Amino acid sequence: MAGHKTVETTGLLGWIDQRFPLTSSYKAHLSEYYAPKNFNFWYFFGSLALFVLVLQIVTGIFLVMHYKPDAQFAFQSVEYIMREVPGGWFIRYMHSTGASMFFVVVYLHMVRALIYGSYRKPRELVWIFGVGIFLCLMGEAFFGYLLPWGQMSFWGAQVIVNLFSAIPFIGPELSIWIRGDYVVSDATLNRFFAFHVIAIPLVLLGLVAAHVIALHEVGSNNPDGVDIKAKKDKLGRPLDGIPFHPFYTVHDIMGVAGFLIIFMAIIFFAPEMGGYFLEFNNFIPADPLKTPLHIAPVWYFTPFYSMLRATTDDFTWVLAGAAVLGAIVMFLRNKGLLKLLVPVVLLGVAVLLRLIDAKFWGVVAMGGAVVLLFFLPWLDYCPVKSIRYRPGWHKTLYGIFFANFVVLGYLGTQAPTDLFNLISQIGTLIYLGFFFLMPVWSRLGTFKPVPDRVTFHAH
Amino acid sequence: MIKKLLCALALLITCTGAIASGGEFALDRAPNRINELTSLQNGAKLFVNYCLNCHSAASMRYNKLNDIGLTDEQIRTSLLFTGDKVGDLMMGSVSVKDGKRWFGVMPPDLSVIARAKSANAGPTGSDYIYTYLRTFYRDTSKPTGWDNLAYPAAAMPHVLYERQGPRELTTIVTHEHEAPGGKGHAGWERVTTTYDALGYASSKTEKLENYHGKASTEHKFKALDATRTSAYDNDVADLTAFMTWMSEPVQQKRKQIGVWVLLFLGLFFVVAWRLNASFWKHVK
């Protein structure tokens, strides 16, 4: 028989294996997928992100059964879920808390990648798919936030969609096209609903699959940044590796248990989380005629929102100055075609920074802060992957970067003042400088020798 | 260099903390009566009698009051005045058009107002309601004849006036005043304004010599019928408790279930932890 496949399994499993790579997939991704045995606390967040994703999808399905995507009924239908749908409040709180916790988990997952160099060769694609997931998640959160149709839903969407109108030439038409109306309205609510429940989740699931497949192709990094495939036993198994199942499945179950304790404590005892997970203003139905005094996005967007607000007309002088400085340095250091090309582009950017409205550059700073992450694998020239073997001052630099991100996040929740704006501007410079100067600082300093094998202490 | 950066960062964080604590009108703390059924029932009675005429609670059904110990029969006889059924939503009787004509604004729905009026890391919506309903004062210069300290220029008149009884308000504002001609400050002055029980204001200004304090605003109410006013405070506490309960009727049950959920998860965590340890103890 043509194409007949011989398999080791018999019976039903054998029948399936002849037609579908069940046993081989199980082995390749679970029982014989070797992961480094020195994973620490930071390595819980990948599986937790997957867990929260499933939770969001399942709770989302049940919410859609009762929610009405209609400007007339949306707000009431959410309260209907909270009061009259049996268990509806629990489903809704899981979904609203899940959204915030998704970002908590993903931010920590990204911190892990940053400190252990998990984005470095050969894991560039794992990282790029991951940043794609992060972008989708931001889209998902943004579109989803309009659905309860409260004041913050409405005005948050209004502010963000209005940002697109800052794009030169096409901006105003573009923002009307996005909204489907001149203001955020029923038309906007319906299309955001479509994006939230169909379009983005589809892309998100595809990216998650790609993220995991790419990861399993190259194998996981570890806290030492050592390649475990370099040292193998006679059977070709990595000496420092351990089968994902059962060792990391039981490990991740413990992680999920710990996560659920925090997650459920929030749901049952502080579902609003002091106004940071569920904003208090969002308990007021959307009113297009009444602008709230202070419009703040949900906490997970606030670091980027701070960078947007920091980009004032004065600040574009600073950015233009930085671009000119960059042009001079690039001219002095590069050779050949790049010697002219890069400085010309940078000078062009410097001129445009002053020609186009600062609002547009605010949008660019906010978007760019995320897009910049895509290029991280090619910005880092550090000879070692893990922070463990970097010079002490590198650790300080990472510390400043993370603290700065938190400060920016805090400022984004606050009403703007002159001082806050100045701090946001410094924070924006620290954020951008960290990445743009990474090709320079990442290779400086005395690095510690990286061991051949991972550091592992038996439990 | 690094140390300087760290210092700068530390400074930034402390500065932002210091500025974040700005001042608005300080709200009174609402007594916590969310677990007291008699209070909630009294609150429900007041709510239906006084609030529900103009406001709605469109997310609430009358028979949801079963949860605070009222039977359908009690609801029907004491709380339903129109042809409503016990399963109906609590709808007010003011149309949007009338609301705008009478008050300039449609009286808002009150279903979740206790949640909506909370502030991030600040007073709760219950505190707001408790304070708002107790800081009305008569002011003849206002269209409704009333104003409010917690929500200045409120469109709502003091509906519960009869229950609170007449009061006088004295407001003492200490501030720097400008020199004649508008340049610089000439010194400090204290303006004492009294609104009598009928809402007529009288004001007197005194210059302060050698004043080294800060600018301040102080409000003092004087109840002319102290018994009625203190009974009113008690009623408002009940009404606040009811509106807090109404904003999320499941909140008490939620916390009760939460205790069991966390106990279970604690146990589950121990099992998961030991399971993990038993697998990993052989890994060298």
Chai-1 contact restraints between the chains, C-beta under 6 A:
chainA,res_idxA,chainB,res_idxB,connection_type,confidence,min_distance_angstrom,max_distance_angstrom,comment,restraint_id
A,K37,B,V283,contact,1.0,0.0,6.0,A-B,restraint_1
A,E79,B,S59,contact,1.0,0.0,6.0,A-B,restraint_2
A,W89,B,V250,contact,1.0,0.0,6.0,A-B,restraint_3
A,P246,B,F279,contact,1.0,0.0,6.0,A-B,restraint_4
A,F247,B,F279,contact,1.0,0.0,6.0,A-B,restraint_5
A,V250,B,L275,contact,1.0,0.0,6.0,A-B,restraint_6
A,V250,B,N276,contact,1.0,0.0,6.0,A-B,restraint_7
A,V250,B,F279,contact,1.0,0.0,6.0,A-B,restraint_8
A,H251,B,N276,contact,1.0,0.0,6.0,A-B,restraint_9
A,I253,B,A272,contact,1.0,0.0,6.0,A-B,restraint_10
A,M254,B,A272,contact,1.0,0.0,6.0,A-B,restraint_11
A,M254,B,W273,contact,1.0,0.0,6.0,A-B,restraint_12
A,M254,B,N276,contact,1.0,0.0,6.0,A-B,restraint_13
A,A257,B,F268,contact,1.0,0.0,6.0,A-B,restraint_14
A,A257,B,F269,contact,1.0,0.0,6.0,A-B,restraint_15
A,A257,B,A272,contact,1.0,0.0,6.0,A-B,restraint_16
A,L260,B,L265,contact,1.0,0.0,6.0,A-B,restraint_17
A,I261,B,L265,contact,1.0,0.0,6.0,A-B,restraint_18
A,M264,B,V261,contact,1.0,0.0,6.0,A-B,restraint_19
A,F268,B,R254,contact,1.0,0.0,6.0,A-B,restraint_20
A,F268,B,G258,contact,1.0,0.0,6.0,A-B,restraint_21
A,F269,B,G258,contact,1.0,0.0,6.0,A-B,restraint_22
A,G274,B,A121,contact,1.0,0.0,6.0,A-B,restraint_23
A,G275,B,N120,contact,1.0,0.0,6.0,A-B,restraint_24
A,F280,B,A116,contact,1.0,0.0,6.0,A-B,restraint_25
A,F280,B,S118,contact,1.0,0.0,6.0,A-B,restraint_26
A,F283,B,V112,contact,1.0,0.0,6.0,A-B,restraint_27
A,F283,B,R115,contact,1.0,0.0,6.0,A-B,restraint_28
A,F283,B,A116,contact,1.0,0.0,6.0,A-B,restraint_29
A,I284,B,A116,contact,1.0,0.0,6.0,A-B,restraint_30
A,W393,B,I2,contact,1.0,0.0,6.0,A-B,restraint_31
A,T396,B,I2,contact,1.0,0.0,6.0,A-B,restraint_32
A,I400,B,L5,contact,1.0,0.0,6.0,A-B,restraint_33
A,A403,B,L9,contact,1.0,0.0,6.0,A-B,restraint_34
A,I423,B,L12,contact,1.0,0.0,6.0,A-B,restraint_35
A,A458,B,K284,contact,1.0,0.0,6.0,A-B,restraint_36
A,H459,B,W280,contact,1.0,0.0,6.0,A-B,restraint_37
A,H459,B,K281,contact,1.0,0.0,6.0,A-B,restraint_38
